[in-house]
Amino acid sequence: MTKPVLYYYFRSKEGIYLELMREPFGKFAALVEETLLTAGSARERLFRLCLRAYDIVVEHIDAARVMYAIYYGLRRARRSSTSTRYHRRFQEAVLQVLREGSGTRSSGG
């Protein structure tokens, strides 16, 4: 495949990156939302979040390597806003679960 063909379909390097990351990012977003809606103690929910996030990384190890190489290999100003958004969303989810405390949540949220 030639470079012009790649740019025809993906428009840019970031377009190629986003296509490669579409499935893992989608699974990750669903996991975060599920964690925030799931009943249980903060400890149980955080454990489940971390375990399942690890599973997503293992399942998509090549994509994870690309993401971390790009994210941590570039200066902050050049990092993909999409990667930054997913990192920030994970941190926000952890903080939200911690703020909700160690008591159990009702199934209604």
Beta strands, then each sheet from edge to edge (+ up, - down):
end
